[in-house]
Each structure stands twice: as C-alpha cells, then as structure tokens.
Amino acid sequence: MRNIIFLSLALTAISGCAVLDRLKPASEAPAAAEPGAAAPAPVMGAGATATALDTTTEAQKQAALAAPAASGERSLGKVAVSLGSPAEPGIWLRSSLVSAPGKGRVLTASGQSVAVDLLPGQGAAQLSLPAYVALGLSLTALPEVTVFAN
C-alpha cells in the first residue's frame, strides 16, 4: 500500500513539471500583436505553410472557382470532409459517395463552391489542401459539403 501511495505522489509531481514550463511571468510573455499586423500563415509540419504546400497554379485555381455548369450535374449527397494529404497535388475530393473517378464540385453551407476531381474512397471523406484554401475553410475544420458530379 505504501508503494502505491509513493508511486502516485511521484507521478503527480512529475506530471506537474510540464505545467511549470508554461508558467512564465508577464514580463517574459511575448508582446501582443500590433493592431493591423497580419496573422502568420497556418503552419503544417516542419515549418511549411499551407501556401507553400499548395502546388496548384493560379490558372487551376481560377478554373476551379469559375461558375459551375448550369445543367448536367447530379447531387451525390452531403458529407463531412477532413483535410486530405497536403503532399497530394490537385484540387480533389475523395469520398465513398464517388464510385468512379470523374469531375464535379463541392458546395459549402455558406454557398462557396469549387470544381474538383472526384475520386472514389473508403471511410472518411477528404478534401485537398488547395480546395480547402479556395473555399476559405479553416484547415482544422470538418465542414459538411454537398457533392455534385458532372
């Protein structure tokens, strides 16, 4: 019993050390950002920003954001999406709603739309980094989108 109590106290003390690192006097805290200063770009692993990882050209982005076709689309349904692999180039959606590769678009609840390559997938739906950026989505968001196939 004595060993269990001693072990519990030791583990509690050790876990408290990590908290002490975060406790700094106000004089050591970083200065607040100046009004009007630009916020830093979101960081994605080893110092690379979302912008740096986005390999799509300006022409590809403009084509993806162009007005959708007026006819010929069919709704595949709604799905919550997560950020796909930033290393995989292109503007795409991978989802179990898609049975064969093709062209389509996704529409957010706010009305933002982007043309995408539709890819079949299993499990959770994934949306490419350039599509997230084009739609103005937070990289940590799990938005629900409506998927349309051409």
N, C-alpha and C positions, 0 to 999 in steps of 0.2 A: 504494500500500500504506500509506503514511504517513497519507493522508487517511482511510482506513478505520479505522485504529487510533485516530486522533484522534476521529473521529465516534463510535466505540464507547465511548471513555472519556467523552466529553461526554454521551452518552445515559445512561450508567451513573450519572454524577454527578447529572444532572437527576432521574432516577427515584429516587435516594436522598433527594432533598429532601422528597418526600412522606412518607417514613418518619420524618424528623426531626420533623415536626409531631406525630406520635403519641408521641414520646418525651418525657415530662414527668417531672420529679422527683415522688416520692411526696407531697411537701408540696402540690403543685398538683393531685393526683388528687382526684376527687370523693370525699366521705366515703361509707363503706359504709352501706347502708340499715339503719335500726334494726330489730331483731327485732320481728316483728308488724306492720311497716308494710306497707300494701297496695301491690302492684306496680302501676305505671301501666298503663292500658289500652293494647292494641296500637294503634300509630299507622298510619293508612292515608293516605299522601299529605298534602299541605298542612295538616297539623295535625289532621285529622279522625280521630276514633277509630272503631273498629268499632261501638261502641254508638251513636255519633252518626249513622253511616250506615245503621243498621238502622231502617227506617221501618215495620216491622210493628207492629201493635197487640198489646197483651197478650192480647186475646181470640184473635187469629190464632195467636199462639204457643201458647196453651193448647190450641186445637183441633188444631194440628199435632202436639202432643206427646201427645194423647189416645190411649188404647189402640187399636190397629189393629182393623179389622173381622175377625171370626173366619173368615169364608169369602168366596169370590168373588175372592180375589187370585190372580194368577199371577206366577211369577218370570220376569223378563226376563233375568236374569243378573247377573254381577258386573262392576264397572267401577271403575277408579281415577278419583277426581274431583279437580279443582282448584277453587280459589275463582273463582266467576263474577264478573261486573261488580257491584261494590257499589252502583252507581247504578241498577241494575235492581231494582225493588221486588218483594216477594213471596217466598214460600218455594217454590223450584222446583229441578228438575234438568233439565239439557239434555244429551241423550246420543243417540248413534247407535243405542242399544238401543230407543229410542222411535220408533215410526213415525207416530203421530198424537198431538196434544195430549190429555191426559187427567189423571186423578187417580191417585195411587199413593203409595208410601212408599219410603224408603231405610232400610236396616238396616246398622249398622256391625258390625265384627268383635267389638266389646265388648258388643253387644246393644242399643245405643241406637237408637231408631227415631224417625223424624219423617215426617209426611204431607207430600207435596209435589205441586206441579203438574208433570206430566211434559211436557216439550217436546222435539220432535224436534231433533236436532242432527247435526253432522258433526265429525269429528276428536275431540279430547279431550273427555271429559265434564266438565261444570261444575255446581257446586252453589252455590246462592245464599248470600250472607253470612248472612242470618237462619237458614238451615238449618245452616250451619257452627256458628254460635253456639249454636243449640238442641241440637245434638249434642255440644257441648263440645269441638269439634275445634280444634286449633291452625290459625290462618289460613294458615300456611305448609306444613301437612301435605298429603300427597297420599294420603288413605286409600282403601282399597278398600271399596266398599259393595255390598250386594245390592239390586237394584232390583225392586220389585213394582208391578204395575199392578192397579187395581181393575176 
